[in-house]
C-alpha cells in the first residue's frame, strides 16, 4: 500500500505538476478486502489530498480519473480500467451512475418505482484476491487485445471486441475463428451478450423493474463464469447459495474475479434468509474460510469529498 503515494507523486510530476508539500496522514479504511475497489478508493483519496495540500486545482474531474488510473497502470502495474475511479468520484446517494466512456459523460439514474424494495448485499468469501497484475483478469485482457490484433491484421476495422455489436458481424467472426481461436471467441461471446444485457438493464432500472434488473444481473454472472471464465469456486459457492433463497433476484461475482466477493440483489424481506443460508452453507463448503467470510448489506452513498478545516 505504501507504493500508492509514491505512484501519485510519480504521475503528478509526469503531468507537469509538482508536489512540493507533503502531509502527515492517518489512513483508516473500512472497505472489505474482497475486490471492492480499495485501491481505487485509496488512490482517489490520496490524490485529492495531495492536490489540495499543494493548492493544485484541476477543474476536469475526468483528468483526476485518468491520473488515478495511471497510478495503477503505470506505477503499480495493475491493468485496471476507469470504472471504479468513476464511481468513487461521481457517486450520488441512492442513485445509479451511468458512465458513457466514449463520450466521457455521466448520467444519473434513480432506480424507479420498485427500487425501494431492493438491497445490494455483498458476499465476501474471506479469500485474499491477488492484485489485478497477477490475476486471471489480466490474462483475459491480453486474450482480448491479441484477438483484436488478429482481427485487424485480417482486415477488420475494430479497436475493441466491444466494437462488434452487429449480429451479422458477430456471427461472421464466430464462424471464421471459432475453430482456430475457440477461447477468444468465448470471450467475445461474453462481451457481445453483455452489451445487449446492459441495454436491458438500463431500461429496466429506469422503469423500476427490479425483477428484470435481477435477471440481467444473474445472466451476466453466468456469462462471467462460463464464457469469460473469470470466477472462482468460493465466489460461485456464494452465488449458488444466493440462488437458493427466494427473494434473491440476481447474483454474480464482483471485482476482478478469482477470489474476493460476490454480490446479490435481494428483496429487503429476504436479506435475513440469505444471511442464514450463507452462515450454514458457506463454512460447510469452504471450512478454511469459516472465520473470515462476511455478509454486508450496502447502499449507494455520495462520492469522495475533501473535508477542510476539520482539525
KOLMAR-759834 format. One record per atom (N, C-alpha, C): z, y, x. Coordinates in steps of 0.1 Angstrom, whole numbers, padded with zeros to 4 digits, always signed. Each point is the difference from the previous one (the first is absolute). Layout:
// residues N
ZYX/...
This chain:
// residues 311
+0000-0012+0008/+0000+0012-0008/+0000+0013+0009/+0006-0001+0012/+0000+0012+0008/-0014+0004+0005/-0010-0009-0002/-0014+0003+0004/-0006+0011-0010/+0006+0001-0012/-0007+0008-0010/+0001+0015+0004/+0012+0006+0004/+0000+0014+0004/-0008+0002+0012/-0001-0009+0009/-0009+0001+0012/-0015+0001-0005/-0003-0008-0010/-0013+0000-0006/-0004+0013-0006/+0010+0005-0008/-0002+0013-0006/-0003+0011+0010/+0008+0000+0011/-0002+0010+0010/-0014-0001+0006/-0004-0013+0002/-0014-0002+0006/-0011+0005-0009/+0001-0003-0013/-0010+0003-0010/-0001+0015-0002/+0012+0007-0002/+0001+0014-0002/-0007+0008+0012/+0004-0005+0012/-0006+0007+0012/-0015-0003+0000/-0005-0012-0003/-0014-0003+0000/-0008+0009-0010/+0007+0005-0011/-0006+0008-0010/-0001+0015+0005/+0005+0002+0012/+0000+0014+0006/+0012+0008-0004/+0010-0006-0006/+0012+0006-0004/+0011-0003+0011/+0011+0006-0001/+0010-0002+0011/+0014-0001-0006/+0007-0012+0003/+0014-0001-0003/+0008+0004+0012/+0006+0012-0002/+0008+0006+0012/+0015-0002-0003/+0004-0001-0012/+0014-0001-0004/+0003-0014-0005/+0010-0006+0006/+0005-0013-0005/+0010+0002-0011/+0007-0011-0004/+0010+0001-0010/+0010-0012+0001/+0012+0002-0004/+0009-0011-0001/-0001-0005-0014/-0001-0013-0001/-0003-0005-0014/+0008-0014-0002/+0005-0001-0012/+0006-0013-0004/-0010-0006-0011/-0005-0012+0003/-0009-0006-0010/+0007-0010-0008/+0000+0002-0013/+0006-0009-0009/-0010-0005-0010/-0002-0013-0001/-0010-0005-0009/+0005-0011-0009/-0006+0000-0012/+0004-0011-0010/-0012-0007-0005/-0011+0001+0007/-0012-0008-0005/+0001-0014+0005/-0001-0010-0009/+0000-0014+0004/-0010-0003+0011/+0003-0009+0009/-0009-0004+0010/-0009-0011-0004/-0007+0002-0011/-0009-0010-0005/-0014+0005-0002/-0006+0008+0009/-0013+0005-0002/+0000+0011-0010/+0010+0008+0000/+0001+0011-0010/-0002+0014+0006/-0009+0000+0010/-0004+0013+0005/+0010+0008+0008/+0009-0008+0007/+0010+0007+0008/-0006+0008+0011/-0010-0005+0006/-0005+0007+0012/-0007+0013-0005/-0008-0001-0011/-0006+0012-0005/+0010+0011-0004/+0011-0005-0006/+0010+0009-0005/+0007+0007+0012/+0003-0008+0010/+0006+0006+0013/-0009+0010+0006/-0013-0004+0001/-0010+0009+0007/-0001+0013-0007/-0002+0000-0013/-0002+0012-0008/+0012+0009+0001/+0012-0006-0001/+0012+0008+0000/+0002+0006+0014/-0001-0008+0011/+0001+0006+0013/-0010+0011+0003/-0013-0003-0004/-0010+0009+0003/+0002+0014-0007/+0004+0000-0013/+0003+0012-0007/+0012+0007+0006/+0010-0007+0005/+0012+0006+0006/-0004+0007+0014/-0008-0007+0008/-0004+0005+0012/-0009+0013-0002/-0008+0000-0010/-0009+0011-0003/+0009+0012-0004/+0010-0003-0009/+0009+0010-0005/+0008+0007+0011/+0006-0009+0009/+0008+0005+0011/-0008+0009+0009/-0013-0003+0002/-0009+0007+0009/-0008+0011-0007/+0003+0002-0013/-0007+0011-0008/-0015-0002+0001/-0004-0012-0001/-0015-0003+0000/-0003-0002-0015/-0009+0008-0005/-0004+0000-0014/-0013-0007-0002/-0001-0011-0008/-0012-0007-0003/-0002+0001-0015/-0010+0007-0005/-0001+0002-0014/-0007-0012-0008/-0008-0007+0007/-0007-0011-0006/+0008-0013+0001/+0006-0005-0011/+0008-0012+0000/-0007-0012+0005/-0013-0001-0002/-0008-0011+0005/-0001+0000+0015/+0002+0011+0007/+0001+0000+0014/+0013-0006+0005/+0011+0002-0008/+0012-0007+0003/-0002-0015-0001/-0007-0004-0010/-0002-0015-0003/-0008-0005+0012/-0011+0007+0004/-0008-0005+0011/+0008-0001+0013/+0008+0010+0003/+0009-0001+0012/+0009-0011+0000/+0007-0002-0012/+0009-0012-0001/-0007-0013+0002/-0012-0001-0006/-0008-0013+0002/-0003-0001+0015/-0004+0011+0007/-0004-0001+0014/+0012-0004+0008/+0012+0004-0003/+0012-0005+0007/+0000-0015+0000/-0002-0006-0011/+0001-0015-0001/-0012-0006+0006/-0012+0005-0003/-0013-0006+0005/-0001+0001+0015/+0002+0012+0005/-0004+0003+0014/+0012+0000+0010/+0012+0000-0005/+0012-0001+0009/+0007-0013-0001/+0004-0003-0013/+0008-0012-0002/-0009-0013+0001/-0013+0002-0004/-0009-0011+0000/-0001-0008-0013/+0004+0006-0011/+0000-0006-0013/-0012+0005-0008/-0009-0009-0004/-0013+0004-0007/+0002+0004-0014/+0010+0008-0004/+0002+0003-0014/-0010+0010-0005/-0001+0001-0013/-0008+0010-0007/+0008+0012-0003/-0003+0007-0011/+0007+0012-0003/+0008+0000-0013/-0001-0012-0007/+0006+0000-0013/+0015+0002-0001/+0007-0006+0010/+0014+0002+0000/+0004+0014+0002/-0007+0006+0010/+0003+0014+0003/-0003+0009-0012/-0011-0002-0007/-0004+0007-0011/+0011+0000-0011/+0005-0012-0003/+0010-0002-0010/+0013+0007+0003/+0004-0001+0013/+0013+0006+0004/-0001+0015+0000/-0012+0006+0003/-0001+0014+0000/-0003+0006-0014/-0007-0007-0008/-0005+0006-0013/+0008-0005-0012/+0009-0009+0001/+0006-0006-0012/+0007+0010-0009/-0001-0003-0013/+0007+0008-0010/+0008-0010-0009/+0012+0005-0005/+0009-0009-0007/-0007-0007-0012/+0001-0013-0001/-0004-0007-0012/-0015+0002-0003/-0008+0001+0010/-0014+0003-0001/-0009-0008+0009/-0011-0005-0004/-0009-0007+0009/-0008+0010+0008/-0003-0004+0012/-0008+0009+0009/-0013-0007+0003/-0011+0006-0005/-0014-0006+0002/-0006+0008+0011/-0003-0007+0011/-0006+0006+0012/-0014-0004+0001/-0009+0010+0001/-0015-0003+0002/-0003+0004+0015/-0001-0010+0008/-0001+0002+0015/-0012+0007+0004/-0011-0003-0006/-0013+0006+0004/+0000+0015-0003/+0007+0004-0011/+0000+0014-0004/+0013+0007+0005/+0009-0008+0005/+0013+0005+0004/+0006+0008-0012/+0001-0007-0011/+0005+0006-0012/+0011-0008-0006/+0011+0007-0005/+0011-0006-0006/+0000+0003-0015/+0002-0010-0008/+0001+0001-0014/+0014-0006-0004/+0007+0007-0009/+0013-0005-0005/-0002-0005-0014/+0005-0013-0001/-0002-0007-0013/+0013-0005-0005/+0006+0007-0010/+0012-0006-0007/-0004-0013-0007/+0009-0010+0001/-0002-0012-0007/+0001+0003-0015/-0010-0005-0008/-0001+0003-0014/+0012-0004-0009/-0003-0002-0013/+0011+0000-0010/+0009-0012+0002/-0004-0011+0005/+0009-0012+0001/+0007+0000+0014/-0003+0010+0008/+0005+0000+0014/+0015-0001+0002/+0007+0006-0010/+0015+0001+0002/+0006-0014-0001/-0007-0010-0004/+0005-0014-0001/-0001-0008+0013/-0008+0006+0009/-0003-0008+0012/+0009+0004+0012/+0003-0010+0008/+0008+0002+0012/-0008-0007+0012/+0001+0007+0011/-0006-0006+0013/+0012-0006+0007/-0001-0013+0003/+0010-0008+0007/-0005-0005+0013/+0007+0004+0011/-0004-0005+0013/+0008-0012+0003/-0007-0011+0004/+0006-0013+0004/-0001-0002+0015/+0010+0004+0007/+0001+0000+0014/+0003-0015+0004/-0009-0006+0008/+0002-0014+0004/+0011-0002+0010/+0004+0011+0007/+0010-0001+0011/-0006-0004+0013/-0014-0002+0000/-0007-0004+0012/-0002+0013+0009/-0003-0002+0012/-0003+0011+0009/-0015+0000+0002/-0006+0011-0005/-0015+0000+0000/-0004+0006+0014/-0010-0006+0006/-0005+0006+0013/-0007+0014-0003/+0000+0008+0010/-0008+0013-0002/-0014-0003-0002/-0008+0009-0006/-0014-0002-0003/-0008-0003+0012/+0005+0004+0012/-0007-0002+0012/+0000-0015+0003/+0009-0008-0006/+0001-0014+0003/-0003-0009-0012/-0005+0006-0011/-0001-0006-0013/-0013-0006-0003/+0000-0008-0011/-0012-0005-0006/-0009+0011-0005/+0007+0011-0004/-0008+0012-0005/-0009+0005+0011/+0004+0000+0012/-0009+0005+0011/-0012-0009+0001/+0002-0013-0001/-0011-0010+0001/-0010+0002-0011/+0006+0002-0012/-0009+0002-0012/-0008+0013+0002/+0006+0010+0005/-0008+0013+0002/-0011-0003+0010/+0003-0007+0011/-0010-0003+0010/-0012-0009-0006/+0004-0009-0009/-0010-0008-0006/-0010+0008-0009/+0006+0009-0007/-0008+0009-0009/-0009+0009+0008/+0006+0006+0011/-0008+0009+0008/-0011-0007+0007/+0002-0013+0005/-0010-0008+0006/-0011-0003-0010/+0004-0003-0012/-0010-0003-0010/-0009+0012-0004/+0006+0012+0000/-0007+0012-0002/-0010+0002+0011/+0004-0002+0012/-0009+0001+0012/-0012-0010-0002/+0003-0012-0004/-0011-0010-0002/-0010+0005-0011/+0006+0005-0011/-0009+0005-0011/-0009+0011+0005/+0006+0009+0007/-0008+0012+0005/-0011-0005+0010/+0004-0010+0008/-0011-0005+0009/-0011-0006-0007/+0003-0006-0012/-0010-0006-0008/-0007+0010-0010/+0003+0012+0002/-0008+0011-0008/+0007+0005-0012/+0012-0004-0003/+0007+0005-0012/+0007+0013+0003/-0001+0009-0009/+0006+0013+0002/+0015+0000-0006/+0009-0005+0008/+0014+0000-0005/+0009+0005+0012/+0010+0007-0003/+0010+0004+0010/+0013-0008-0002/+0003-0004-0012/+0011-0008-0003/-0004-0011-0010/+0008-0011-0001/-0003-0010-0010/+0002+0006-0014/+0008+0010-0001/+0002+0006-0013/-0012+0008-0005/-0010+0002+0009/-0013+0006-0005/-0008-0010-0008/+0003-0013+0000/-0007-0010-0008/+0006+0000-0014/-0005+0008-0009/+0005+0001-0013/-0009-0005-0011/-0013+0000+0003/-0010-0005-0009/+0000-0015-0001/-0001-0006-0012/+0001-0014-0002/-0012-0007+0007/-0012+0005-0001/-0011-0007+0006/+0001+0001+0015/+0004+0011+0006/+0002+0001+0014/+0011-0010+0005/+0011-0001-0007/+0011-0009+0003/-0005-0014+0000/-0007-0004-0010/-0005-0014-0001/-0010-0003+0011/-0008+0010+0003/-0010-0002+0011/+0007-0003+0014/+0011+0008+0002/+0007-0002+0013/+0007-0014+0000/+0006-0004-0012/+0007-0013-0001/-0010-0011+0002/-0011+0001-0006/-0011-0011+0001/-0005-0001+0015/-0002+0012+0006/-0005-0001+0014/+0010-0004+0010/+0012+0004-0001/+0010-0002+0010/+0011-0011-0003/+0000-0005-0013/+0010-0009-0004/+0001-0012+0009/-0011-0005+0005/+0001-0012+0008/+0003+0003+0015/-0005+0011+0005/+0003+0003+0014/+0013+0008+0003/+0004+0007-0010/+0012+0009+0001/+0009-0002-0012/+0005-0013-0002/+0008-0002-0012/+0013+0008-0001/+0007+0001+0011/+0013+0008-0001/-0003+0015-0003/-0010+0005+0007/-0003+0015-0003/-0004+0002-0014/-0007-0010-0006/-0004+0001-0014/+0012-0001-0009/+0010-0007+0004/+0012-0001-0008/+0007+0014+0000/+0000+0006+0012/+0007+0013+0001/-0008+0010-0009/-0014-0001+0001/-0008+0009-0009/+0003-0002-0015/+0001-0013-0003/+0003-0003-0014/+0013+0007-0005/+0010+0000+0008/+0012+0007-0004/-0002+0015-0001/-0007+0006+0010/-0002+0014-0001/-0008+0004-0011/-0011-0007-0003/-0009+0003-0011/+0007-0001-0014/+0008-0011-0001/+0007-0001-0013/+0012+0009-0001/+0006+0004+0011/+0011+0009+0000/-0004+0014-0005/-0012+0004+0004/-0005+0013-0005/-0002+0000-0015/-0005-0011-0006/-0001-0001-0014/+0013+0000-0007/+0010-0007+0006/+0013-0001-0005/+0007+0014+0000/-0003+0008+0010/+0006+0013+0001/-0005+0009-0012/-0012-0001-0003/-0005+0008-0012/+0007-0004-0012/+0002-0013-0002/+0007-0005-0012/+0015+0005+0000/+0006+0000+0012/+0014+0004+0001/+0001+0015-0003/-0009+0008+0005/+0001+0014-0002/-0001+0004-0015/-0009-0007-0007/-0002+0003-0014/+0012-0005-0008/+0005-0012+0003/+0012-0005-0007/+0012+0008+0003/+0002+0005+0012/+0011+0008+0004/+0001+0013-0009/-0012+0007-0001/-0001+0012-0007/+0003-0002-0015/-0004-0012-0005/+0002-0003-0014/+0014-0005-0003/+0008-0003+0010/+0013-0006-0002/-0001-0015-0004/-0011-0006+0003/-0002-0015-0003/+0007-0008+0011/+0013-0002-0001/+0007-0006+0011/-0003-0015+0001/-0004-0006-0010/-0004-0014+0001/-0012-0002+0009/-0010+0009-0002/-0012-0001+0009/+0003+0004+0014/+0009+0010+0001/+0004+0005+0014/+0006-0012+0007/+0009-0008-0007/+0006-0012+0006/-0010-0011+0003/-0009-0002-0009/-0010-0011+0003/-0009+0004+0012/-0004+0012+0001/-0008+0004+0012/+0008-0001+0013/+0013+0004-0001/+0009-0001+0012/+0000-0015+0004/+0002-0009-0010/+0001-0014+0003/-0013-0005+0006/-0011+0003-0006/-0013-0004+0005/-0003+0004+0014/+0005+0012+0003/-0002+0005+0014/+0008-0008+0010/+0012-0004-0004/+0009-0008+0008/-0007-0014+0003/-0006-0006-0010/-0007-0013+0001/-0012+0002+0010/-0007+0011-0001/-0011+0003+0009/+0005+0001+0014/+0011+0007+0002/+0005+0002+0014/+0005-0014+0005/+0005-0008-0008/+0004-0014+0004/-0012-0009+0003/-0010+0000-0009/-0010-0010+0001/-0013+0004+0007/-0003+0013-0001/-0013+0005+0006/+0002+0008+0013/+0010+0009-0001/+0002+0008+0013/+0010-0008+0009/+0007-0009-0006/+0009-0010+0008/+0009+0007+0009/+0008+0009-0005/+0009+0008+0008/+0015-0001-0004/+0003-0009-0010/+0013-0001-0005/+0008-0010+0009/+0011-0004-0004/+0008-0010+0007/+0009-0008-0009/+0006-0011+0005/+0007-0009-0009/+0012+0006-0007/+0008+0008+0007/+0011+0006-0006/-0004+0010-0011/-0010+0008+0003/-0006+0009-0010/-0004-0007-0012/-0007-0011+0002/-0006-0007-0012/+0011-0007-0008/+0011-0004+0007/+0011-0005-0008/+0006+0010-0009/+0002+0012+0005/+0004+0011-0008/-0009+0003-0012/-0013-0001+0002/-0010+0003-0010/+0001-0012-0011/+0001-0012+0005/+0001-0011-0009/+0012+0001-0009/+0011+0004+0006/+0013+0001-0008/-0002+0011-0010/-0006+0011+0004/-0002+0011-0009/-0009-0004-0012/-0011-0008+0003/-0009-0004-0011/+0007-0009-0010/+0011-0006+0004/+0007-0010-0009/+0009+0008-0010/+0001+0013+0001/+0010+0007-0008/-0008+0008-0011/+0003-0003-0013/-0006+0008-0011/+0003+0014+0002/-0009+0009-0002/+0002+0014+0002/-0004+0006+0013/-0003-0009+0009/-0006+0004+0013/-0015+0001-0003/-0006+0012+0001/-0014+0002-0004/-0010-0003+0011/+0005+0002+0013/-0008-0003+0011/+0008+0001+0013/-0006-0006+0010/+0007-0001+0013/-0010-0002+0011/+0003+0004+0012/-0009-0002+0012/+0008+0004+0013/-0005-0004+0011/+0006+0004+0013/-0003+0015+0002/+0009+0006+0008/-0001+0014+0004/-0002+0001+0015/-0004+0012+0004/-0001+0003+0014/-0011-0008+0007/+0002-0003+0013/-0011-0005+0008/-0001-0016+0000/+0009-0006-0008/-0001-0014-0002/+0008-0008+0010/-0002-0013+0001/+0007-0010+0008/+0015-0002-0004/+0008+0010+0001/+0014+0000-0003/+0003+0012-0009/+0013+0004-0001/+0004+0012-0006/+0003-0001-0015/-0006+0008-0008/+0004+0001-0014/-0011-0002-0010/+0003-0005-0011/-0009-0001-0012/+0004+0011-0010/-0008+0003-0010/+0004+0009-0010/-0004-0006-0014/+0008+0004-0010/-0003-0005-0013/+0002+0012-0010/-0009+0000-0010/+0000+0009-0011/+0007-0007-0012/+0011+0005-0004/+0009-0007-0009/+0005+0009-0011/+0000-0006-0012/+0006+0007-0012/+0015+0002+0003/+0005+0011-0004/+0014+0004+0003/+0010-0011-0004/-0003-0006-0012/+0010-0010-0005/-0001-0013+0008/-0010-0002+0008/-0001-0013+0008/+0004+0001+0014/+0005+0012+0004/+0003+0001+0015/+0012-0009+0004/+0010-0001-0009/+0011-0009+0004/-0004-0015+0000/-0009-0004-0008/-0005-0014+0000/-0007-0002+0013/-0008+0010+0004/-0007-0002+0013/+0010-0001+0012/+0010+0008+0000/+0010-0001+0010/+0006-0014+0001/+0003-0005-0012/+0007-0014-0001/-0010-0010+0005/-0013+0001-0004/-0009-0010+0005/-0002+0000+0015/+0000+0012+0006/-0001+0001+0014/+0013-0006+0007/+0011+0004-0006/+0013-0005+0006/+0001-0015+0001/-0006-0007-0010/+0001-0014-0001/-0011-0007+0009/-0012+0005-0002/-0012-0006+0006/-0003+0003+0014/+0002+0012+0004/-0004+0004+0014/+0008-0006+0011/+0014+0000-0001/+0008-0007+0010/-0003-0015+0001/-0003-0006-0011/-0003-0014-0001/-0013-0003+0008/-0010+0009-0001/-0013-0002+0006/+0000+0004+0015/+0008+0010+0003/+0001+0006+0014/+0014+0002+0004/+0008-0010+0002/+0014+0001+0004/+0003+0009+0012/-0010+0001+0009/+0002+0008+0012/+0002+0015-0004/-0005+0004-0012/+0001+0014-0003/+0009+0002-0012/+0009-0010-0003/+0009+0001-0011/+0009+0012+0000/+0003+0004+0012/+0010+0012+0002/-0007+0013+0002/-0013+0000+0001/-0007+0012+0004/-0010+0006-0010/-0004-0008-0010/-0009+0004-0010/+0007+0011-0009/-0008+0008-0008/+0006+0010-0008/-0010+0003-0012/+0005+0005-0011/-0008+0004-0011/+0004+0015-0003/-0010+0009+0001/+0002+0014-0002/-0008+0005-0013/+0007+0006-0009/-0007+0007-0011/-0003+0014+0004/-0012+0004+0000/-0005+0012+0005/-0005+0010-0010/-0001+0012+0004/-0008+0010-0008/-0007+0010+0009/-0010+0007-0005/-0007+0009+0008/+0008+0013+0001/+0002+0005+0012/+0007+0013+0001/-0010+0010+0007/+0005+0012+0003/-0009+0010+0006/-0002-0003+0015/-0011+0006+0005/-0003-0002+0014/+0009+0007+0010/-0003-0001+0013/+0008+0005+0010/+0002+0015-0001/+0012+0005+0003/+0004+0014+0000/+0008+0003+0012/-0003+0012+0006/+0008+0005+0011/+0011+0008-0005/+0012-0004+0002/+0012+0008-0005/+0004+0010+0010/+0001+0013-0003/+0003+0010+0009/+0014+0005-0002/+0007+0004+0011/+0013+0007+0000/+0010-0008-0008/+0000-0013+0003/+0010-0009-0007/+0013-0002+0009/+0000+0004+0012/+0011-0002+0009/+0008+0013+0001/
